């Protein structure tokens, strides 16, 4: 029986393990935390935890999903038990627990096990070096296949801003945000107007003296923030406590709060795995998923602005199609060309290299491509339609969009029932 190692027991790792098990693989899951759920598990800790490793979760108090639960379940295992569409983060953690129980996955999970290194060997196997955090014992194990499911909301991405080292106040990343209290009565500059930047701008403005939201969105969000919120373009440079924007306006702040996202990080992969990250473009991956240099390694969950659990399940089934030999992968040259051709199409649309894995409105084309290439069942189109509708509502009415309640009608359509 071929052995598969799964790194991580969050949304990606659990469905990857489920699909590997149903295809007859022997599965071992390593999870560095003491419970399942990955980034959905809240902790008060920031920085380094008791075992000397970076705190993984980016959850904060009071978080509700910014996507409706109707698109956040797996294709054949939905989030049940809530009338509202936008549910508390604990609901997702509980949902993953229910999924784990249904498919009896916990017996395959090694909790508090930290993967130190994954290296390819000449005999087409993978050597995995893993540390038991409770005992300190380090093991060297061999596997036939590797599924990387460590998520990508754990390693903060900071922008390069001239003079940032001279700033005299606090500089904080949203990864370390737990609640708004530390911003009380402060003059806050928030850099970034993605989902976190918008959400946390609203929360922080409840207690801060003033909040500036700095971003380069082509259109100013229609959301009506509190009167103590103003919006500015990108930061040009920082000089002490003074921030100068690209329109040459300047202002002083006591806190700079970076909502600038995360970077892909795989510190446990040896250099000879063939994988590297170039300005947040993970290379070389076939269909954003399979390691072209070593196709016995797969990455589940790399694309973003997607129906995550749905896509992760699709990627897992895509991977299994080839690992079980139901279909044969193209040659290395063909896979590299396929990837390059897709990136050229992205560049032609105006995407930057750092947006290599961003899907958004185009996500349906990615799902169609995976399903057609591997001849597997696709995600229902309604999932994309509802995801895109929710994303538009988020931008237009941040303060009230979570009041929307949706129901799926069929594979193609949904309704808003309030």
N, C-alpha and C positions, 0 to 999 in steps of 0.2 A: 504494500500500500504506500503510495507516494505521500510524503510529508509536506505540509504547508505551515509556515509560520505567519501569523497575523500580528502586526505591530499596532496595538491600540484596541481598546474595547469600548469605543464610542459608536456613533451612528454608522460610520464606515466599517469599522472592525467587526461589529456584530453581524451585519448583513453579509460581509465577505466570508465570515466563518460559516454562516448558515449555508451559503451557496456552495462553499468548498465541501462541507460535510455531506450535502445531498448529492454531490458528484463523486462521493466515495473516497475523498482524501482524508488522511489523518491530520487533524488540526491541532495546533498549539497556539494559544493567544497569550501575548505578554502585555500587561497593563501596568504602568508605573504607579498608578493611584490604587487606593484600597477598595474602589467600587467601580461599577460600570458607568458609562455616560459621557466620558470625555469632557469636553468644554461645557456641557450642560450641568456639571456638578459644581454647585456653589461652594466657595471657601472664603473665609475671612483673610486667609494668608495672601501676601503679596511678596514678590521677589523670590527668595529661596525658601524651600520648605525644610522640614525637620531632617530630611535625608540629604540635604545639600544640593538638590536639583531645582531647576526653575519651576515655579508654580505654573501649571498648565492652563487652568481654567481662566476665562475672561468674563465669567458671569458676574453680574452685580445685583444688588438688592432691588427687588421690585420689578425685575425685567419681565416684560411680556413679549411674546414673539412678535416680530414685525412682518411675518407671513401668516396667512390663515392656516389653521391646523389641517384643513382639507387638502393642502398640497404638501404637508410635512411628514406624512406617514410613508411607509413602504408601499409598493404597488398592491400587495395582497395582505397588508396589515396596517389598518388605519388607526388614528388617534380617536378614541371613543370616550364618552362620558362627560362631554362639555357642550353646553348649548352655544357658547360664544365661539367665534372663529379664532380670535387672538387670545391665546392661553398663557398662563404663567409658565416660566421656565421649568418649574417643578413638574408640570404636566408632561413635558418632553422627557425629563428624567424618568418619570414613572412609566411612560410609554415604552422607553427603551428597556426598562426592567421587565415589563410584561412580555415584550418581544423575546428577551433573553430566556424567560421562563417557558414560553410556548415552544421554543426550539431547543430547550435544554442545553443552553450554551455555557452556563457558568462552570460546569465541570471541566471545560476546556481552557478556562481562563486562569492564568497565573498572575494574581494580583501582587502589587508591590515588587514587580520585576522590571528592572530598567535595562533596556537594550543598549549595550555599549557600542557594539560594532557588528556590522553585517558585511561579509566579504565573499566574493565569488571564489570558487576553487576550480582547479583544472579538471576535476572529474564531474563537471556540470552540477555540482552541489553548492550549497551556500553554508558557510560557517557563521553561526550566530553566537556572539559573546553576550551573555546576559547576567546581570547581578541581582541577587535576591536582596532587596533593600533592608529586610528585617534581620537577616542572618549575616549579610556581608559576603556570602559565598558567591563566587563567579563560576559560571558553567560555560563550556564550549560545546555547542550542539550542531548537528548537521540536518539540513532540510533540502528538499528538492525544489520547493517554490517559496516565494516571499510575496506577501501582500502588505504594502505600506499603507497604514490607515491612521497615521498620527495627527491628522487634521492640519489646519493652517490658520488657526486663530489663537496662536500661543506665543509667537516670537514677534515682538513689536517692530514695526517699520517706522523709523524716524526720517523725516526729510532732511536734506542738507541745506541749511540756511546760514548764510554768511553772518557771523557775529553771534550765533546762538550760545557760544561758550561764554559770552560776556553778560548774558542775561542775569539780572540780580535777584529775580524771584524764583519761584518753584517751576520746574518743568516736569510734567507728568504725562504718561501715555494712558490711553483709555483701557489698556490691559490691566492697569492697576486701580481702576475706578471701582469702588464698592458702593458709595452713596455720595450725595451732594454736600455733606456737612463740611468737608474740608474747604469748600469754595465759599462758605458763608462770608458775606460782606467783602469779598475779594473782587478785584477788577480782572476779569478773565478773558483771555484770547483763546478761542478754540480754532485750531487749524484742521480743516477737513470737514466736508458736508456730506459724507456718506451716511449710511444708516445710523452708525454710532454717533457721529458728529451732530446730526439733526436731533436725534433722540435726547442725547445728553445735554445739548444746548438748552432744550426745553426744561430738563430737570434742574440743571445748574442755575438757570435764570430765576428759579423760584427763591433762591437764597443769596445769590451773588449781588454785589452792588451793580455791576454791569457786565454784559457779555458781548464780545465781538465774535462773529462767525466769519472766518476767512476761508475763501474757497475760489475755485475757478470754474464753477459750473457755468455752462453757456447761457442758461436762463436762471434768474433768481427764483428760488423756490417760492411758490404761492402761499405757503404756510404763513399765517399771521402769528409771529412770536410775541412775547410780552414786550411792553414798552422799553424795558431795559436791555433789549437785544438790538444790535445793529450788524450789518453785513459789510464786509470789505473784500477786496480782491486778495490775491496771494501776497505773502510777505516778501519784500525785497531784501531787507537786512535788519539785523537787530543791533542796537548799540546801548548796552546797559539795560535799563528798564524801558527804554524807548524802542518801539517797533515801527519800522517804516514800510509802508505797503507799496505795491507796484504803481499805484496812482500818485505816489509821493505824499499821501497823507500819512500822518504819524500820530501815535498815541502811546500812553504808558500803561503797563499792566503789572499785576503782582503774580499772576500765574499764566503760564502757557500750557495749554492742554492739547496734546496731540491726538487727534482722531484720524490718524493717517494710515490705519490698517496694519496689516501683518505681512511678514515675508515668509516664503516657503523655507523650511529648515529641516534638514535631515542629518543631524550631527553624527548619527550612528552609521551612516553609509561610508564605507571606505572609498577612497578616490578611484580605485579600479573597478567600482561598480558601473562607471561610465556616466553617472548622473551628475549634473552640475546645474546651478541656478544662475542664470544670466539676467540681471535686472528683473528678477521675479518671474522669469520664464524658465520653467523646469525642462531641461533638455537631456537627451533626446527621447521624447515620448511619442509612441504611436497612438493616435486618437486620444491624446491627453491621459494616457492610461498605462500602456505597456512599455517597459524599458526596451528600447530598440537594440541596445548593445547586448542585453541579457534578457530575452523575452520570458524567462521564468520568474521575472520580477514584475509586479503590477502595482500601480498607485491608484488607490480608490479615494475619490473625493477631491481631486485637484481643482477642477473648474469651480468658479464662483458666480454668484447671482444666478442661481439655479434652484430647482426643486431638489434639494440636497439628497434626502433619503431615497427618493425615487431614482435619481441619477446614479447614486452609489450602488443601488441594487442592479440597475442596468449595466453599469460598468463591471460589477462582479460576475454577472451572467455572461457578459461579453468575454471577460477573461477566461471563464471556465470553458467556453466554447472551444478555445484554442488549446488550453491545457489538457482537456479531455480528448483532444484529437478529432473533434467533430468537424472542425475546419482547420486548414493550414494557414499560418500567417504568411503574408507576402515576404519577399526577400528583404534583407536589411536595406538595400538600395531603394527598393520600392517604398518601404515604410518611411525612410528619410525624405524621399521625394514627396510623398503624401503630406508629411508634416510641413515641409517647406512651402508646398503649394498653398496649403491652408493659411500659413502665416503671411504669405504674399497677398492673399485675398484680404486678410485682416489689415495689413499695412495700407492697402489701397483704399480701405474704408476709413483710414485715419487712426486706427488703433496704434498705441505705442507698444514697445516690446514688453513693458511691465503689465500690459493688459492681455498677454498671450492666452491666458486661461479665463478671461472674462466672457461670459455668455450673455446674460441679460435678455433683451428682446429676441436675440438670435438663438436662444437655447434649444428651440424645437428642432433646428437644423442639425444640431449636435446629436440629439437623441435619435433623430431619423437616421443619421449616418451610422451610429453604433448599431442600431437595430438591423438596418439593411445590410451592413457589412458582415455581421455575424449571423444573419438570418434568425434573429431572436425576437420575442415579443417586445413591442415598443411601449413606452410610457404613453398613457392616454393624453391626447392633445389638450383636453380640458385643463390639465395640470399647468401647462405652460400659459394658457390663456388667463387662468385665475392668478397665477404668479405675476404676470405682467400687469394685470389690472390692479393688484394690490400694490405693486411698486409705484405705479402712477399715482394712486390715491395717497400713498405715503408722502410723496413730494408735494402734492396739492393741499393736503389737509392733515398735517402731522398730528395736530391736537385731537382729531376726532376719527381718524381712519380706523382705529382699532374698535370702534363701535359697530363697524360693518359686520354683518353676519351673512355668511354664504352657505349655499348647499349645492352639491354636485347633482346635476340632473342626469347626465349620461356622459359618454366618453368625449363628447364634443362641447358640452355646454354646462353652465352654472347659472344660478340665480342669486341675487342679493335679496334677502327676505325681510329687511327692515328699512 
